[in-house]
Amino acid sequence: MSMKCELTGKTFQTGNNVSHAKNRTKRRFLPNLQKVTFLSEKLGQKIQLKVAASTIRTVEKKGGLDDFLESTPNSKLPEKAKKLKKTILNINN
């Protein structure tokens, strides 16, 4: 199971655990992923995705899943989101 947001592609970051004695060991900072069901008004169906909490806030700010995908350039979207955007745009036209 991958720790990757399906809408933004956000993955883990790496860093160090630093002890009181300043010993450093590698660690991973994982994104806050949630399983969320978004309603696509243009497709007329519910879509379940595994997204980061920050992405949920962004989708709500943009006005829903359809508007978020339409306003985001393809270069910033992972493959699954690009396919979803393509289906939404084809329904729209």
PDB file with one MODEL, atoms N, CA, C and O in Angstrom:
MODEL        1
ATOM      1  N   MET A   1       0.851  -1.172   0.000  1.00  0.00           N
ATOM      2  CA  MET A   1       0.000   0.000   0.000  1.00  0.00           C
ATOM      3  C   MET A   1       0.898   1.238   0.000  1.00  0.00           C
ATOM      4  O   MET A   1       1.724   1.420   0.894  1.00  0.00           O
ATOM      5  N   SER A   2       0.725   2.067  -0.999  1.00  0.00           N
ATOM      6  CA  SER A   2       1.616   3.214  -1.139  1.00  0.00           C
ATOM      7  C   SER A   2       1.136   4.384  -0.288  1.00  0.00           C
ATOM      8  O   SER A   2      -0.063   4.623  -0.150  1.00  0.00           O
ATOM      9  N   MET A   3       2.088   5.097   0.273  1.00  0.00           N
ATOM     10  CA  MET A   3       1.788   6.282   1.080  1.00  0.00           C
ATOM     11  C   MET A   3       1.891   7.506   0.176  1.00  0.00           C
ATOM     12  O   MET A   3       2.816   8.309   0.301  1.00  0.00           O
ATOM     13  N   LYS A   4       0.923   7.637  -0.740  1.00  0.00           N
ATOM     14  CA  LYS A   4       0.964   8.708  -1.722  1.00  0.00           C
ATOM     15  C   LYS A   4      -0.445   9.239  -1.946  1.00  0.00           C
ATOM     16  O   LYS A   4      -1.391   8.465  -2.096  1.00  0.00           O
ATOM     17  N   CYS A   5      -0.582  10.555  -1.968  1.00  0.00           N
ATOM     18  CA  CYS A   5      -1.868  11.195  -2.230  1.00  0.00           C
ATOM     19  C   CYS A   5      -2.239  10.981  -3.698  1.00  0.00           C
ATOM     20  O   CYS A   5      -1.412  11.198  -4.584  1.00  0.00           O
ATOM     21  N   GLU A   6      -3.467  10.562  -3.957  1.00  0.00           N
ATOM     22  CA  GLU A   6      -3.888  10.247  -5.312  1.00  0.00           C
ATOM     23  C   GLU A   6      -4.273  11.478  -6.128  1.00  0.00           C
ATOM     24  O   GLU A   6      -4.442  11.369  -7.343  1.00  0.00           O
ATOM     25  N   LEU A   7      -4.416  12.641  -5.503  1.00  0.00           N
ATOM     26  CA  LEU A   7      -4.747  13.857  -6.248  1.00  0.00           C
ATOM     27  C   LEU A   7      -3.566  14.794  -6.441  1.00  0.00           C
ATOM     28  O   LEU A   7      -3.456  15.447  -7.479  1.00  0.00           O
ATOM     29  N   THR A   8      -2.683  14.867  -5.454  1.00  0.00           N
ATOM     30  CA  THR A   8      -1.557  15.791  -5.571  1.00  0.00           C
ATOM     31  C   THR A   8      -0.222  15.085  -5.733  1.00  0.00           C
ATOM     32  O   THR A   8       0.753  15.714  -6.144  1.00  0.00           O
ATOM     33  N   GLY A   9      -0.150  13.804  -5.423  1.00  0.00           N
ATOM     34  CA  GLY A   9       1.115  13.083  -5.520  1.00  0.00           C
ATOM     35  C   GLY A   9       2.038  13.290  -4.338  1.00  0.00           C
ATOM     36  O   GLY A   9       3.209  12.916  -4.387  1.00  0.00           O
ATOM     37  N   LYS A  10       1.514  13.888  -3.271  1.00  0.00           N
ATOM     38  CA  LYS A  10       2.334  14.147  -2.084  1.00  0.00           C
ATOM     39  C   LYS A  10       2.761  12.818  -1.459  1.00  0.00           C
ATOM     40  O   LYS A  10       1.927  11.945  -1.215  1.00  0.00           O
ATOM     41  N   THR A  11       4.073  12.668  -1.200  1.00  0.00           N
ATOM     42  CA  THR A  11       4.603  11.446  -0.590  1.00  0.00           C
ATOM     43  C   THR A  11       5.352  11.812   0.691  1.00  0.00           C
ATOM     44  O   THR A  11       5.264  12.939   1.177  1.00  0.00           O
ATOM     45  N   PHE A  12       6.084  10.846   1.223  1.00  0.00           N
ATOM     46  CA  PHE A  12       6.812  11.073   2.464  1.00  0.00           C
ATOM     47  C   PHE A  12       8.009  11.981   2.227  1.00  0.00           C
ATOM     48  O   PHE A  12       8.503  12.101   1.106  1.00  0.00           O
ATOM     49  N   GLN A  13       8.474  12.627   3.312  1.00  0.00           N
ATOM     50  CA  GLN A  13       9.712  13.390   3.301  1.00  0.00           C
ATOM     51  C   GLN A  13      10.684  12.700   4.242  1.00  0.00           C
ATOM     52  O   GLN A  13      10.268  11.989   5.157  1.00  0.00           O
ATOM     53  N   THR A  14      11.972  12.904   4.025  1.00  0.00           N
ATOM     54  CA  THR A  14      12.959  12.291   4.903  1.00  0.00           C
ATOM     55  C   THR A  14      13.601  13.352   5.773  1.00  0.00           C
ATOM     56  O   THR A  14      13.645  14.531   5.421  1.00  0.00           O
ATOM     57  N   GLY A  15      14.098  12.908   6.915  1.00  0.00           N
ATOM     58  CA  GLY A  15      14.755  13.812   7.842  1.00  0.00           C
ATOM     59  C   GLY A  15      15.516  13.008   8.882  1.00  0.00           C
ATOM     60  O   GLY A  15      15.836  11.839   8.670  1.00  0.00           O
ATOM     61  N   ASN A  16      15.796  13.639   9.987  1.00  0.00           N
ATOM     62  CA  ASN A  16      16.561  12.996  11.051  1.00  0.00           C
ATOM     63  C   ASN A  16      15.815  13.038  12.369  1.00  0.00           C
ATOM     64  O   ASN A  16      15.160  14.030  12.691  1.00  0.00           O
ATOM     65  N   ASN A  17      15.916  11.948  13.137  1.00  0.00           N
ATOM     66  CA  ASN A  17      15.598  11.996  14.560  1.00  0.00           C
ATOM     67  C   ASN A  17      16.842  12.531  15.240  1.00  0.00           C
ATOM     68  O   ASN A  17      17.938  12.031  14.987  1.00  0.00           O
ATOM     69  N   VAL A  18      16.708  13.521  16.084  1.00  0.00           N
ATOM     70  CA  VAL A  18      17.866  14.102  16.767  1.00  0.00           C
ATOM     71  C   VAL A  18      17.671  13.889  18.260  1.00  0.00           C
ATOM     72  O   VAL A  18      16.712  14.382  18.854  1.00  0.00           O
ATOM     73  N   SER A  19      18.593  13.151  18.851  1.00  0.00           N
ATOM     74  CA  SER A  19      18.504  12.881  20.277  1.00  0.00           C
ATOM     75  C   SER A  19      19.071  14.050  21.077  1.00  0.00           C
ATOM     76  O   SER A  19      19.600  15.009  20.516  1.00  0.00           O
ATOM     77  N   HIS A  20      18.948  13.951  22.400  1.00  0.00           N
ATOM     78  CA  HIS A  20      19.464  14.995  23.283  1.00  0.00           C
ATOM     79  C   HIS A  20      20.986  15.129  23.129  1.00  0.00           C
ATOM     80  O   HIS A  20      21.547  16.210  23.308  1.00  0.00           O
ATOM     81  N   ALA A  21      21.635  14.016  22.794  1.00  0.00           N
ATOM     82  CA  ALA A  21      23.094  14.012  22.606  1.00  0.00           C
ATOM     83  C   ALA A  21      23.478  14.362  21.168  1.00  0.00           C
ATOM     84  O   ALA A  21      24.633  14.203  20.771  1.00  0.00           O
ATOM     85  N   LYS A  22      22.506  14.838  20.394  1.00  0.00           N
ATOM     86  CA  LYS A  22      22.695  15.245  18.993  1.00  0.00           C
ATOM     87  C   LYS A  22      23.046  14.078  18.067  1.00  0.00           C
ATOM     88  O   LYS A  22      23.635  14.291  17.007  1.00  0.00           O
ATOM     89  N   ASN A  23      22.692  12.844  18.453  1.00  0.00           N
ATOM     90  CA  ASN A  23      22.845  11.704  17.550  1.00  0.00           C
ATOM     91  C   ASN A  23      21.736  11.778  16.515  1.00  0.00           C
ATOM     92  O   ASN A  23      20.582  12.037  16.856  1.00  0.00           O
ATOM     93  N   ARG A  24      22.077  11.552  15.261  1.00  0.00           N
ATOM     94  CA  ARG A  24      21.094  11.660  14.183  1.00  0.00           C
ATOM     95  C   ARG A  24      20.873  10.302  13.530  1.00  0.00           C
ATOM     96  O   ARG A  24      21.822   9.617  13.150  1.00  0.00           O
ATOM     97  N   THR A  25      19.600   9.926  13.408  1.00  0.00           N
ATOM     98  CA  THR A  25      19.228   8.716  12.673  1.00  0.00           C
ATOM     99  C   THR A  25      18.135   9.085  11.678  1.00  0.00           C
ATOM    100  O   THR A  25      17.304   9.953  11.946  1.00  0.00           O
ATOM    101  N   LYS A  26      18.143   8.424  10.537  1.00  0.00           N
ATOM    102  CA  LYS A  26      17.184   8.740   9.479  1.00  0.00           C
ATOM    103  C   LYS A  26      15.765   8.365   9.894  1.00  0.00           C
ATOM    104  O   LYS A  26      15.550   7.390  10.615  1.00  0.00           O
ATOM    105  N   ARG A  27      14.803   9.156   9.426  1.00  0.00           N
ATOM    106  CA  ARG A  27      13.388   8.865   9.664  1.00  0.00           C
ATOM    107  C   ARG A  27      12.586   9.372   8.492  1.00  0.00           C
ATOM    108  O   ARG A  27      13.097  10.101   7.643  1.00  0.00           O
ATOM    109  N   ARG A  28      11.315   8.980   8.448  1.00  0.00           N
ATOM    110  CA  ARG A  28      10.403   9.426   7.392  1.00  0.00           C
ATOM    111  C   ARG A  28       9.236  10.176   8.003  1.00  0.00           C
ATOM    112  O   ARG A  28       8.679   9.759   9.018  1.00  0.00           O
ATOM    113  N   PHE A  29       8.869  11.290   7.377  1.00  0.00           N
ATOM    114  CA  PHE A  29       7.684  12.046   7.770  1.00  0.00           C
ATOM    115  C   PHE A  29       6.580  11.657   6.802  1.00  0.00           C
ATOM    116  O   PHE A  29       6.657  11.989   5.619  1.00  0.00           O
ATOM    117  N   LEU A  30       5.555  10.959   7.278  1.00  0.00           N
ATOM    118  CA  LEU A  30       4.493  10.450   6.416  1.00  0.00           C
ATOM    119  C   LEU A  30       3.383  11.479   6.256  1.00  0.00           C
ATOM    120  O   LEU A  30       3.083  12.212   7.199  1.00  0.00           O
ATOM    121  N   PRO A  31       2.762  11.546   5.070  1.00  0.00           N
ATOM    122  CA  PRO A  31       1.635  12.464   4.885  1.00  0.00           C
ATOM    123  C   PRO A  31       0.402  11.951   5.629  1.00  0.00           C
ATOM    124  O   PRO A  31       0.265  10.751   5.865  1.00  0.00           O
ATOM    125  N   ASN A  32      -0.482  12.858   5.989  1.00  0.00           N
ATOM    126  CA  ASN A  32      -1.704  12.520   6.717  1.00  0.00           C
ATOM    127  C   ASN A  32      -2.768  12.078   5.702  1.00  0.00           C
ATOM    128  O   ASN A  32      -3.608  12.877   5.288  1.00  0.00           O
ATOM    129  N   LEU A  33      -2.723  10.811   5.311  1.00  0.00           N
ATOM    130  CA  LEU A  33      -3.628  10.302   4.283  1.00  0.00           C
ATOM    131  C   LEU A  33      -4.947   9.834   4.880  1.00  0.00           C
ATOM    132  O   LEU A  33      -4.985   9.218   5.945  1.00  0.00           O
ATOM    133  N   GLN A  34      -6.023  10.141   4.172  1.00  0.00           N
ATOM    134  CA  GLN A  34      -7.375   9.756   4.580  1.00  0.00           C
ATOM    135  C   GLN A  34      -8.101   9.174   3.376  1.00  0.00           C
ATOM    136  O   GLN A  34      -7.887   9.609   2.245  1.00  0.00           O
ATOM    137  N   LYS A  35      -8.957   8.193   3.620  1.00  0.00           N
ATOM    138  CA  LYS A  35      -9.842   7.705   2.560  1.00  0.00           C
ATOM    139  C   LYS A  35     -11.088   8.575   2.563  1.00  0.00           C
ATOM    140  O   LYS A  35     -11.818   8.628   3.553  1.00  0.00           O
ATOM    141  N   VAL A  36     -11.327   9.258   1.447  1.00  0.00           N
ATOM    142  CA  VAL A  36     -12.419  10.221   1.370  1.00  0.00           C
ATOM    143  C   VAL A  36     -13.244   9.921   0.125  1.00  0.00           C
ATOM    144  O   VAL A  36     -12.703   9.532  -0.910  1.00  0.00           O
ATOM    145  N   THR A  37     -14.547  10.104   0.233  1.00  0.00           N
ATOM    146  CA  THR A  37     -15.434   9.963  -0.906  1.00  0.00           C
ATOM    147  C   THR A  37     -15.851  11.347  -1.361  1.00  0.00           C
ATOM    148  O   THR A  37     -16.514  12.080  -0.627  1.00  0.00           O
ATOM    149  N   PHE A  38     -15.456  11.701  -2.584  1.00  0.00           N
ATOM    150  CA  PHE A  38     -15.818  12.984  -3.185  1.00  0.00           C
ATOM    151  C   PHE A  38     -16.995  12.772  -4.116  1.00  0.00           C
ATOM    152  O   PHE A  38     -17.115  11.722  -4.746  1.00  0.00           O
ATOM    153  N   LEU A  39     -17.860  13.766  -4.204  1.00  0.00           N
ATOM    154  CA  LEU A  39     -18.984  13.721  -5.126  1.00  0.00           C
ATOM    155  C   LEU A  39     -18.611  14.515  -6.366  1.00  0.00           C
ATOM    156  O   LEU A  39     -18.330  15.711  -6.292  1.00  0.00           O
ATOM    157  N   SER A  40     -18.613  13.832  -7.515  1.00  0.00           N
ATOM    158  CA  SER A  40     -18.362  14.511  -8.781  1.00  0.00           C
ATOM    159  C   SER A  40     -19.710  14.873  -9.387  1.00  0.00           C
ATOM    160  O   SER A  40     -20.485  13.996  -9.768  1.00  0.00           O
ATOM    161  N   GLU A  41     -19.984  16.170  -9.474  1.00  0.00           N
ATOM    162  CA  GLU A  41     -21.279  16.619  -9.978  1.00  0.00           C
ATOM    163  C   GLU A  41     -21.401  16.362 -11.478  1.00  0.00           C
ATOM    164  O   GLU A  41     -22.485  16.042 -11.965  1.00  0.00           O
ATOM    165  N   LYS A  42     -20.309  16.498 -12.207  1.00  0.00           N
ATOM    166  CA  LYS A  42     -20.360  16.317 -13.660  1.00  0.00           C
ATOM    167  C   LYS A  42     -20.481  14.851 -14.054  1.00  0.00           C
ATOM    168  O   LYS A  42     -21.147  14.526 -15.037  1.00  0.00           O
ATOM    169  N   LEU A  43     -19.838  13.957 -13.289  1.00  0.00           N
ATOM    170  CA  LEU A  43     -19.963  12.524 -13.568  1.00  0.00           C
ATOM    171  C   LEU A  43     -21.217  11.945 -12.923  1.00  0.00           C
ATOM    172  O   LEU A  43     -21.715  10.902 -13.347  1.00  0.00           O
ATOM    173  N   GLY A  44     -21.721  12.620 -11.905  1.00  0.00           N
ATOM    174  CA  GLY A  44     -22.912  12.139 -11.215  1.00  0.00           C
ATOM    175  C   GLY A  44     -22.673  10.912 -10.383  1.00  0.00           C
ATOM    176  O   GLY A  44     -23.572  10.086 -10.226  1.00  0.00           O
ATOM    177  N   GLN A  45     -21.470  10.769  -9.839  1.00  0.00           N
ATOM    178  CA  GLN A  45     -21.165   9.604  -9.016  1.00  0.00           C
ATOM    179  C   GLN A  45     -20.179   9.973  -7.916  1.00  0.00           C
ATOM    180  O   GLN A  45     -19.561  11.037  -7.945  1.00  0.00           O
ATOM    181  N   LYS A  46     -20.045   9.067  -6.940  1.00  0.00           N
ATOM    182  CA  LYS A  46     -19.113   9.262  -5.850  1.00  0.00           C
ATOM    183  C   LYS A  46     -17.793   8.582  -6.209  1.00  0.00           C
ATOM    184  O   LYS A  46     -17.776   7.489  -6.774  1.00  0.00           O
ATOM    185  N   ILE A  47     -16.690   9.248  -5.871  1.00  0.00           N
ATOM    186  CA  ILE A  47     -15.372   8.723  -6.174  1.00  0.00           C
ATOM    187  C   ILE A  47     -14.590   8.637  -4.874  1.00  0.00           C
ATOM    188  O   ILE A  47     -14.411   9.641  -4.185  1.00  0.00           O
ATOM    189  N   GLN A  48     -14.118   7.428  -4.535  1.00  0.00           N
ATOM    190  CA  GLN A  48     -13.367   7.239  -3.305  1.00  0.00           C
ATOM    191  C   GLN A  48     -11.877   7.321  -3.624  1.00  0.00           C
ATOM    192  O   GLN A  48     -11.376   6.598  -4.485  1.00  0.00           O
ATOM    193  N   LEU A  49     -11.178   8.205  -2.922  1.00  0.00           N
ATOM    194  CA  LEU A  49      -9.756   8.416  -3.133  1.00  0.00           C
ATOM    195  C   LEU A  49      -9.026   8.441  -1.801  1.00  0.00           C
ATOM    196  O   LEU A  49      -9.619   8.711  -0.756  1.00  0.00           O
ATOM    197  N   LYS A  50      -7.731   8.155  -1.850  1.00  0.00           N
ATOM    198  CA  LYS A  50      -6.870   8.232  -0.680  1.00  0.00           C
ATOM    199  C   LYS A  50      -6.042   9.506  -0.830  1.00  0.00           C
ATOM    200  O   LYS A  50      -5.096   9.547  -1.617  1.00  0.00           O
ATOM    201  N   VAL A  51      -6.398  10.544  -0.075  1.00  0.00           N
ATOM    202  CA  VAL A  51      -5.770  11.856  -0.241  1.00  0.00           C
ATOM    203  C   VAL A  51      -5.264  12.394   1.087  1.00  0.00           C
ATOM    204  O   VAL A  51      -5.682  11.947   2.155  1.00  0.00           O
ATOM    205  N   ALA A  52      -4.359  13.361   1.002  1.00  0.00           N
ATOM    206  CA  ALA A  52      -3.824  14.022   2.191  1.00  0.00           C
ATOM    207  C   ALA A  52      -4.863  14.996   2.748  1.00  0.00           C
ATOM    208  O   ALA A  52      -5.720  15.487   2.014  1.00  0.00           O
ATOM    209  N   ALA A  53      -4.779  15.265   4.033  1.00  0.00           N
ATOM    210  CA  ALA A  53      -5.716  16.191   4.674  1.00  0.00           C
ATOM    211  C   ALA A  53      -5.600  17.589   4.076  1.00  0.00           C
ATOM    212  O   ALA A  53      -6.599  18.297   3.949  1.00  0.00           O
ATOM    213  N   SER A  54      -4.393  17.986   3.712  1.00  0.00           N
ATOM    214  CA  SER A  54      -4.205  19.298   3.088  1.00  0.00           C
ATOM    215  C   SER A  54      -4.894  19.360   1.726  1.00  0.00           C
ATOM    216  O   SER A  54      -5.377  20.417   1.320  1.00  0.00           O
ATOM    217  N   THR A  55      -4.938  18.238   1.030  1.00  0.00           N
ATOM    218  CA  THR A  55      -5.613  18.184  -0.271  1.00  0.00           C
ATOM    219  C   THR A  55      -7.118  18.312  -0.106  1.00  0.00           C
ATOM    220  O   THR A  55      -7.783  18.933  -0.936  1.00  0.00           O
ATOM    221  N   ILE A  56      -7.660  17.733   0.952  1.00  0.00           N
ATOM    222  CA  ILE A  56      -9.098  17.839   1.216  1.00  0.00           C
ATOM    223  C   ILE A  56      -9.478  19.306   1.390  1.00  0.00           C
ATOM    224  O   ILE A  56     -10.482  19.762   0.843  1.00  0.00           O
ATOM    225  N   ARG A  57      -8.669  20.043   2.153  1.00  0.00           N
ATOM    226  CA  ARG A  57      -8.933  21.468   2.353  1.00  0.00           C
ATOM    227  C   ARG A  57      -8.848  22.232   1.037  1.00  0.00           C
ATOM    228  O   ARG A  57      -9.657  23.125   0.788  1.00  0.00           O
ATOM    229  N   THR A  58      -7.880  21.892   0.197  1.00  0.00           N
ATOM    230  CA  THR A  58      -7.709  22.579  -1.083  1.00  0.00           C
ATOM    231  C   THR A  58      -8.883  22.299  -2.014  1.00  0.00           C
ATOM    232  O   THR A  58      -9.365  23.206  -2.692  1.00  0.00           O
ATOM    233  N   VAL A  59      -9.346  21.052  -2.051  1.00  0.00           N
ATOM    234  CA  VAL A  59     -10.484  20.687  -2.904  1.00  0.00           C
ATOM    235  C   VAL A  59     -11.724  21.455  -2.470  1.00  0.00           C
ATOM    236  O   VAL A  59     -12.469  21.957  -3.312  1.00  0.00           O
ATOM    237  N   GLU A  60     -11.951  21.551  -1.162  1.00  0.00           N
ATOM    238  CA  GLU A  60     -13.108  22.298  -0.659  1.00  0.00           C
ATOM    239  C   GLU A  60     -12.999  23.776  -0.991  1.00  0.00           C
ATOM    240  O   GLU A  60     -13.999  24.417  -1.314  1.00  0.00           O
ATOM    241  N   LYS A  61     -11.787  24.322  -0.913  1.00  0.00           N
ATOM    242  CA  LYS A  61     -11.581  25.744  -1.217  1.00  0.00           C
ATOM    243  C   LYS A  61     -11.851  26.032  -2.684  1.00  0.00           C
ATOM    244  O   LYS A  61     -12.419  27.072  -3.017  1.00  0.00           O
ATOM    245  N   LYS A  62     -11.450  25.117  -3.570  1.00  0.00           N
ATOM    246  CA  LYS A  62     -11.623  25.321  -5.011  1.00  0.00           C
ATOM    247  C   LYS A  62     -13.076  25.114  -5.445  1.00  0.00           C
ATOM    248  O   LYS A  62     -13.437  25.501  -6.556  1.00  0.00           O
ATOM    249  N   GLY A  63     -13.908  24.520  -4.609  1.00  0.00           N
ATOM    250  CA  GLY A  63     -15.313  24.366  -4.939  1.00  0.00           C
ATOM    251  C   GLY A  63     -15.724  22.967  -5.316  1.00  0.00           C
ATOM    252  O   GLY A  63     -16.780  22.787  -5.923  1.00  0.00           O
ATOM    253  N   GLY A  64     -14.932  21.967  -4.982  1.00  0.00           N
ATOM    254  CA  GLY A  64     -15.285  20.588  -5.269  1.00  0.00           C
ATOM    255  C   GLY A  64     -14.242  19.910  -6.140  1.00  0.00           C
ATOM    256  O   GLY A  64     -13.311  20.546  -6.635  1.00  0.00           O
ATOM    257  N   LEU A  65     -14.414  18.610  -6.316  1.00  0.00           N
ATOM    258  CA  LEU A  65     -13.448  17.798  -7.054  1.00  0.00           C
ATOM    259  C   LEU A  65     -13.331  18.231  -8.508  1.00  0.00           C
ATOM    260  O   LEU A  65     -12.226  18.329  -9.041  1.00  0.00           O
ATOM    261  N   ASP A  66     -14.463  18.489  -9.150  1.00  0.00           N
ATOM    262  CA  ASP A  66     -14.447  18.859 -10.570  1.00  0.00           C
ATOM    263  C   ASP A  66     -13.679  20.157 -10.799  1.00  0.00           C
ATOM    264  O   ASP A  66     -12.837  20.232 -11.694  1.00  0.00           O
ATOM    265  N   ASP A  67     -13.965  21.171 -10.000  1.00  0.00           N
ATOM    266  CA  ASP A  67     -13.293  22.462 -10.150  1.00  0.00           C
ATOM    267  C   ASP A  67     -11.807  22.367  -9.797  1.00  0.00           C
ATOM    268  O   ASP A  67     -10.973  23.028 -10.416  1.00  0.00           O
ATOM    269  N   PHE A  68     -11.482  21.542  -8.797  1.00  0.00           N
ATOM    270  CA  PHE A  68     -10.075  21.360  -8.427  1.00  0.00           C
ATOM    271  C   PHE A  68      -9.291  20.762  -9.588  1.00  0.00           C
ATOM    272  O   PHE A  68      -8.213  21.250  -9.925  1.00  0.00           O
ATOM    273  N   LEU A  69      -9.823  19.712 -10.200  1.00  0.00           N
ATOM    274  CA  LEU A  69      -9.103  19.062 -11.298  1.00  0.00           C
ATOM    275  C   LEU A  69      -9.007  19.954 -12.524  1.00  0.00           C
ATOM    276  O   LEU A  69      -7.982  19.960 -13.205  1.00  0.00           O
ATOM    277  N   GLU A  70     -10.066  20.712 -12.817  1.00  0.00           N
ATOM    278  CA  GLU A  70     -10.040  21.593 -13.981  1.00  0.00           C
ATOM    279  C   GLU A  70      -9.048  22.732 -13.815  1.00  0.00           C
ATOM    280  O   GLU A  70      -8.429  23.154 -14.792  1.00  0.00           O
ATOM    281  N   SER A  71      -8.882  23.243 -12.588  1.00  0.00           N
ATOM    282  CA  SER A  71      -8.000  24.391 -12.376  1.00  0.00           C
ATOM    283  C   SER A  71      -6.540  23.992 -12.169  1.00  0.00           C
ATOM    284  O   SER A  71      -5.660  24.850 -12.244  1.00  0.00           O
ATOM    285  N   THR A  72      -6.259  22.714 -11.910  1.00  0.00           N
ATOM    286  CA  THR A  72      -4.894  22.266 -11.674  1.00  0.00           C
ATOM    287  C   THR A  72      -4.263  21.819 -12.993  1.00  0.00           C
ATOM    288  O   THR A  72      -4.871  21.038 -13.725  1.00  0.00           O
ATOM    289  N   PRO A  73      -3.046  22.301 -13.315  1.00  0.00           N
ATOM    290  CA  PRO A  73      -2.398  21.865 -14.559  1.00  0.00           C
ATOM    291  C   PRO A  73      -2.002  20.391 -14.500  1.00  0.00           C
ATOM    292  O   PRO A  73      -1.725  19.852 -13.429  1.00  0.00           O
ATOM    293  N   ASN A  74      -1.979  19.746 -15.676  1.00  0.00           N
ATOM    294  CA  ASN A  74      -1.666  18.318 -15.747  1.00  0.00           C
ATOM    295  C   ASN A  74      -0.272  17.999 -15.221  1.00  0.00           C
ATOM    296  O   ASN A  74      -0.040  16.891 -14.736  1.00  0.00           O
ATOM    297  N   SER A  75       0.649  18.936 -15.305  1.00  0.00           N
ATOM    298  CA  SER A  75       2.018  18.679 -14.854  1.00  0.00           C
ATOM    299  C   SER A  75       2.096  18.461 -13.343  1.00  0.00           C
ATOM    300  O   SER A  75       3.054  17.862 -12.855  1.00  0.00           O
ATOM    301  N   LYS A  76       1.099  18.940 -12.599  1.00  0.00           N
ATOM    302  CA  LYS A  76       1.103  18.795 -11.138  1.00  0.00           C
ATOM    303  C   LYS A  76       0.250  17.627 -10.659  1.00  0.00           C
ATOM    304  O   LYS A  76       0.156  17.398  -9.453  1.00  0.00           O
ATOM    305  N   LEU A  77      -0.372  16.885 -11.567  1.00  0.00           N
ATOM    306  CA  LEU A  77      -1.253  15.787 -11.183  1.00  0.00           C
ATOM    307  C   LEU A  77      -0.597  14.437 -11.440  1.00  0.00           C
ATOM    308  O   LEU A  77       0.112  14.277 -12.433  1.00  0.00           O
ATOM    309  N   PRO A  78      -0.826  13.449 -10.549  1.00  0.00           N
ATOM    310  CA  PRO A  78      -0.370  12.086 -10.837  1.00  0.00           C
ATOM    311  C   PRO A  78      -1.275  11.428 -11.888  1.00  0.00           C
ATOM    312  O   PRO A  78      -2.299  11.992 -12.274  1.00  0.00           O
ATOM    313  N   GLU A  79      -0.891  10.242 -12.341  1.00  0.00           N
ATOM    314  CA  GLU A  79      -1.587   9.575 -13.446  1.00  0.00           C
ATOM    315  C   GLU A  79      -3.072   9.326 -13.164  1.00  0.00           C
ATOM    316  O   GLU A  79      -3.912   9.564 -14.032  1.00  0.00           O
ATOM    317  N   LYS A  80      -3.403   8.854 -11.965  1.00  0.00           N
ATOM    318  CA  LYS A  80      -4.798   8.560 -11.654  1.00  0.00           C
ATOM    319  C   LYS A  80      -5.664   9.818 -11.729  1.00  0.00           C
ATOM    320  O   LYS A  80      -6.795   9.775 -12.214  1.00  0.00           O
ATOM    321  N   ALA A  81      -5.120  10.937 -11.244  1.00  0.00           N
ATOM    322  CA  ALA A  81      -5.866  12.196 -11.284  1.00  0.00           C
ATOM    323  C   ALA A  81      -5.992  12.714 -12.717  1.00  0.00           C
ATOM    324  O   ALA A  81      -7.006  13.317 -13.069  1.00  0.00           O
ATOM    325  N   LYS A  82      -4.969  12.483 -13.547  1.00  0.00           N
ATOM    326  CA  LYS A  82      -5.038  12.900 -14.956  1.00  0.00           C
ATOM    327  C   LYS A  82      -6.152  12.155 -15.691  1.00  0.00           C
ATOM    328  O   LYS A  82      -6.888  12.748 -16.479  1.00  0.00           O
ATOM    329  N   LYS A  83      -6.272  10.851 -15.427  1.00  0.00           N
ATOM    330  CA  LYS A  83      -7.331  10.052 -16.066  1.00  0.00           C
ATOM    331  C   LYS A  83      -8.701  10.533 -15.619  1.00  0.00           C
ATOM    332  O   LYS A  83      -9.627  10.626 -16.424  1.00  0.00           O
ATOM    333  N   LEU A  84      -8.828  10.839 -14.333  1.00  0.00           N
ATOM    334  CA  LEU A  84     -10.094  11.329 -13.794  1.00  0.00           C
ATOM    335  C   LEU A  84     -10.444  12.691 -14.396  1.00  0.00           C
ATOM    336  O   LEU A  84     -11.602  12.951 -14.725  1.00  0.00           O
ATOM    337  N   LYS A  85      -9.450  13.546 -14.536  1.00  0.00           N
ATOM    338  CA  LYS A  85      -9.656  14.863 -15.142  1.00  0.00           C
ATOM    339  C   LYS A  85     -10.093  14.721 -16.596  1.00  0.00           C
ATOM    340  O   LYS A  85     -10.969  15.450 -17.063  1.00  0.00           O
ATOM    341  N   LYS A  86      -9.482  13.783 -17.303  1.00  0.00           N
ATOM    342  CA  LYS A  86      -9.821  13.573 -18.717  1.00  0.00           C
ATOM    343  C   LYS A  86     -11.269  13.127 -18.865  1.00  0.00           C
ATOM    344  O   LYS A  86     -11.963  13.592 -19.769  1.00  0.00           O
ATOM    345  N   THR A  87     -11.741  12.232 -17.995  1.00  0.00           N
ATOM    346  CA  THR A  87     -13.137  11.793 -18.072  1.00  0.00           C
ATOM    347  C   THR A  87     -14.082  12.920 -17.752  1.00  0.00           C
ATOM    348  O   THR A  87     -15.135  13.039 -18.378  1.00  0.00           O
ATOM    349  N   ILE A  88     -13.731  13.758 -16.785  1.00  0.00           N
ATOM    350  CA  ILE A  88     -14.596  14.897 -16.434  1.00  0.00           C
ATOM    351  C   ILE A  88     -14.673  15.897 -17.578  1.00  0.00           C
ATOM    352  O   ILE A  88     -15.744  16.423 -17.880  1.00  0.00           O
ATOM    353  N   LEU A  89     -13.536  16.157 -18.212  1.00  0.00           N
ATOM    354  CA  LEU A  89     -13.525  17.098 -19.335  1.00  0.00           C
ATOM    355  C   LEU A  89     -14.272  16.550 -20.542  1.00  0.00           C
ATOM    356  O   LEU A  89     -14.904  17.315 -21.270  1.00  0.00           O
ATOM    357  N   ASN A  90     -14.212  15.236 -20.769  1.00  0.00           N
ATOM    358  CA  ASN A  90     -14.936  14.639 -21.903  1.00  0.00           C
ATOM    359  C   ASN A  90     -16.436  14.686 -21.689  1.00  0.00           C
ATOM    360  O   ASN A  90     -17.191  14.881 -22.642  1.00  0.00           O
ATOM    361  N   ILE A  91     -16.884  14.510 -20.446  1.00  0.00           N
ATOM    362  CA  ILE A  91     -18.313  14.605 -20.125  1.00  0.00           C
ATOM    363  C   ILE A  91     -18.784  16.045 -20.329  1.00  0.00           C
ATOM    364  O   ILE A  91     -19.896  16.293 -20.795  1.00  0.00           O
ATOM    365  N   ASN A  92     -17.905  16.994 -19.965  1.00  0.00           N
ATOM    366  CA  ASN A  92     -18.243  18.420 -20.025  1.00  0.00           C
ATOM    367  C   ASN A  92     -18.456  18.875 -21.456  1.00  0.00           C
ATOM    368  O   ASN A  92     -19.324  19.709 -21.712  1.00  0.00           O
ATOM    369  N   ASN A  93     -17.679  18.343 -22.398  1.00  0.00           N
ATOM    370  CA  ASN A  93     -17.763  18.776 -23.800  1.00  0.00           C
ATOM    371  C   ASN A  93     -18.771  18.017 -24.601  1.00  0.00           C
ATOM    372  O   ASN A  93     -18.940  18.282 -25.792  1.00  0.00           O
TER     373      ASN A  93
ENDMDL
END
